[in-house]
Amino acid sequence: MSKIYENILLPVDGSQQSIDSFKRGVRLAREWDSNVYLVRVVKEDDGQDIPKEQRESLLNSLKEYARNERVSLETELIYGDPRTQIAEVLVDRWSIDLIVLGATGKGRVAKMLIGSITDYVVRNAQCDVLISR
């Protein structure tokens, strides 16, 4: 199958929904032979007591999952505002043409409605966005 999407961004926050959307994105990337970018964006003031190694362990386990699915990917842990990093900075940096992310994330209030990060990404990203449930 031809590359429908050349570069796919798969942001995760550690929630089960973000991990499920990551897995869906990996399957799509395998079908389309797309380049994949896995990113975890952490607010600079969020959870400073969590060691960097622990934050990176999620990325490492997801990278191993992708490897088992025969999909290679770039991973990065970034500190900053998840909304603007995902919707703007990383889209430009990696020429992303599809973002696959969960409808909600880890926040309690966000789980009641579409997540605030997802809402921002849908409204502001200059590429296609696939929301996974």
N, C-alpha and C positions, 0 to 999 in steps of 0.2 A: 504494500500500500504506500502511496506517496505521502510525503510530509505535509499533512494538513496544517500542522503547527510546527514551526521550526524550533522555537524555544519556549519551554513551559516552566513556569515558576510555581513551586509547591511550598507555600509557607506553612509552618506548623508552630503550635504553641504548647504542645504537650497534652492537649485535651484529646479524648477519644475521637471526637468528630474530626479534628484536624488530622489525626493519624489515619482515619478511614478515608478522608479526602486525598491524603497523600497516596495511599494504596490505589485509589481509583486513578489518580494522575499518572502513576507508574504504569498501570495497565494501558492507559491511552498512549503514553509515550512509547511504549514497546510496540504497539500497533502502528504508530505513525513514524517510528524511528526518529523521535524528537530529541533535542538536547534538553536536559532537565537540570533545574537549579533548585535545590532544597535549601530553605533558609529558616532560621529561627530568629525572630527579631524580639529583643527584650528591651522593655523600657529601662532607661538608664537608672531610674530610681526604684525599680521594681525588684524586690528580692535580692538585695545586695549580699544577703547572708548565704546565698546558694553559690557554691563554688563553680567556677567556669567548667571544670571537668564534668560535674554533674549535668550542667546544661548541655555540654557537648555529647554526653553519652546518648541522649535521645537521637541526635543527628547521626551518630555512629551506628546505632541499631537500625535506624531507617535506611541508612546507606547499605548496610548488610542485606536488608530485605530487598532493596532494589537490585543489588548484585545477584541475589538468588533468582530474581525475575529477569535477569539478563539485561538490565538497564543500568548504564553508568550515569553518574550525576556529579555535579559540583555541590559542595555543601559549604555553608557559612553561618556563623553565629554573629549577629550584628546587634549593637546597642543603639537604641534610638526610638523614635516614634513609629510603631508598627504600621500605622495607617499610611503615612507618607513614604516610608521606606518601601512598602509593598507596592503601593499604587503608582508611585512616581519615580523614586530614586532607582530601584532595582529594575523596573520596567525599562528605563532608559539605559542603565548600565549594561544589561545583558540582552537588549533588543527582544524583550519578552513579547510574545504575541498571544499567549494564553496563561491566565492565572487560574489555578484550581485550588479552592479553599472551602473550608466548612462554613455552614451557615452561622454557627455560633462558636464561641471559644470558651475560655475558662471562666470568664466573669459570671457571677451569679445573675445579675440583671440581664446581661447579654443573652443568657440562655432562654429568657422569656420571649424575646423577639429576635429578629435577625441581628446578629452581633454588630456592634458599633464599628469594628474594624472592617468587617465584611461590607457593611453598608457604605462606608467611606470608599472602599476599593471599587465597589460596583459603580459608584457615582463619579469617581475621579480617574480611574485607570484608563489609559489610552489604548487598551487592547481588550480582547475578549476575556470575560470572566465566567468561569463555571463554578456554580455554588453546589456543593455536595451536601447531602443530608445523611 
